[in-house]
Amino acid sequence: MGGIFNSKTQSSLQSNVGAPSSTGDWAVKVTVSDAVFNDLMADAPVFPDSFKKVKGLRFPVTPFINMSHSAAYDARSVIHNNYPYYAYQNSQVDQMTIAGSFPVQNKNDGLNWIASLHFLRTVTKMYYGGGKNQGNPPPVCRLNGYGDYVYKDVPVVITNFTVELREQVDYIGVDVPTGGRPDAIAEALNGTVDPGLTADAGFLQGSNVTRAVESSGSTNYVPTDSLISITVVPVYSRNKISNQFNLKDFASGKLTDKGFI
C-alpha cells in the first residue's frame, strides 16, 4: 500500500489529440497571406472552399519535421598551443524538411490533395509574364503548427517539394471544375445538343458519362495514399531583424508572434 501508483494520488495526463478545438487548429500548415491568396488563387476553381479557408497546405496527419539550428565558430589556430581559440561568426536556422502522408478516402480529400499540389507548384514560381508584380520572386509563406512556442507565423520560402506517387496503391477519380468544355459536358449529360456546340457535344454525347467527363480533363486520378515532402528556409528582412529582434525579448517569449524561431 502507498506505492508509486497509489490510486489516491495518481493523476493522468490530458491529451489534446482527440480534441484539437481545445487549443485551436494546431496542425502543421504552410500558408500565404490574405493579399497573396486573393491576388493569385482566390478565383481559381481548383481550390475548394475548405482550402480557401486555410489559404494554403494543411497536413492531414502528423508529419515528420527535421529542424536544425546552428551557431558557426571560426577556429583560430595559435602556434605552440594545444587548443585553438574559437571566434563566433553567426547563427542561423537551417533549412527544414517537412514530410507527411496524404490519405485520400473521399472526394473532399481528393480535392484537397489536388489543391495542395497546385498550391506548391504556384508558390515555387516567380511572377513572370503578364500581370502584376512582374519580376518578383515566389511569395513568402507562413509556417504554423503545434502552438506559439513551436511554429507561429514563421516566414519561410519553399525551396523544394516532392510528391511520391506510389504504384501499389489505388487511385480514385475526382471531378474538378477545371478544364474541358463544361457547357458541352452539360449538354451531353442532359441529352441535348446546342447547335453552336455540335462538334464537341456530339462527340461527348456519343460516349458514356464517365468518358465525357474524363475527356474534358475534369476527372483527375488521385492516389489513396501518397507522401508530400517540402523543404523550407526561414527568411527575415533586414528591417525586421534590426528593429524587432533582441535576445532578451526572444528569451522571454515576447517575439513568438513575430515569427522568430
Buried (B, 14 or more C-beta within 10 A) or exposed (E): EEEEEEEEEEEEEEEEEEEEEEEEEBBBBBBBBEEBBEBBBEEBEBBBEEBBEBBBBBBBEEBEBEBEEEEEEEEEEEEEEEEEEEEEEEEEBEBBBBBBBBBBEEBEBBBBBBBBBBBBEBBBEEBEEEEEEEEEEBBBBBBBBBEEEBBBBBBBBBEEBEBEEEEEEEBBBBBBEBEBBEEBBBBBBEEEBEEEBEEBBEBBBEEEEEBBBBBBEBBBEBBBBBBBBBBBBBBBEEEBEEEBEEEEBBEEEEBBEBBBB
